[in-house]
């Protein structure tokens, strides 16, 4: 029997386990979330699915058999990319898995803020019957989507159903379906004054670090809402807090923060015009199926034939 190994550091169903095993019948397959199941196997694993700190300790920092890491998440900014580059390890992401749940969360936040659902929930807790000056609607408004990957595209598609004008920002500026207008990243500041909603879906890279700060919030309308489901470090958090405190923007929906969990002392908890979710925008009942069936299995088949995965391969120079 071959000693080539695949380690999956997550719990998966027996059905998915069997599908992976049937795709690579001569490989040893170890799967489970409990580290005791796979910790002693990591050094010999050629393929690992799911990043854990032990992977860095046993497979990145030391000699190992690792040739390909399939991330369980879309973002890879917390991985040791430089070391993985030096070791020529293939890295693939779970990009695309989150398009439905995160786009749903984005519109939950947009609609919640626009139709004051968060305000009415607070009123309900206090048994208060109050109109709370509800007046806004999203139909016909302009939405700026920063990042035109799978999440951004699905968000744009939904926005079209609300008859919104959809403006996109992406690194290349290349046109994309469901976007009325698309601009390169350098033109971010020029589109902000037009937007009623600004949605951050871009990954965290050297180029997007602190992309939003005092200047950007000053360029936004004082009636506009800011939604961030990308990464917390894309925003200068103190300057967002000041923009909210000074009513420079109308409100925010935030799923990600510079430091997580968000400190109980953060002023963000206290704003009545902010909705906070605990980095759960991508949570879905279909997560493991989509990672394994839609990404890992096609990649595994290509890896076995061609020696390299095909889908969602990270360009180390770009950081995504």
Number of C-alpha atoms within 10 A of each C-alpha: 6 8 11 15 22 26 23 25 23 18 13 15 13 9 10 16 16 13 15 20 16 11 14 18 12 13 17 15 19 19 19 15 14 11 14 9 14 20 14 11 15 24 19 18 25 20 22 24 21 19 19 16 9 13 20 15 12 18 21 21 13 11 11 14 17 24 18 23 24 25 22 24 18 17 19 21 14 8 17 12 20 12 13 21 14 9 14 12 19 19 24 26 24 24 21 18 26 23 18 18 18 24 25 18 20 24 15 14 27 24 16 16 22 19 17 19 16 18 19 18 12 12 15 12 8 9 10 11 9 11 11 10 8 12 9 11 13 17 13 14 16 19 26 27 26 25 20 26 17 17 26 25 21 20 27 27 17 15 23 17 9 14 13 19 21 23 22 29 26 22 16 12 16 13 16 15 12 19 23 14 16 23 19 15 18 12 14 18 16 11 17 21 17 19 23 24 25 24 25 26 25 23 23 21 18 12 13 16 15 15 18 19 17 17 12 18 22 15 17 24 18 18 13 22 24 24 23 22 25 25 23 21 19 25 23 17 20 15 16 22 18 16 22 22 15 11 14 20 23 22 26 27 23 24 23 24 22 14 10 10 10 16 11 9 8 11 13 22 14 11 14 12 19 22 22 16 15 12 18 13 21 19 14 14 8 11 16 17 16 17 23 23 14 15 22 26 19 15 21 23 17 15 15 12 10 10 12 18 24 16 17 19 17 15 13 13 9 9 16 20
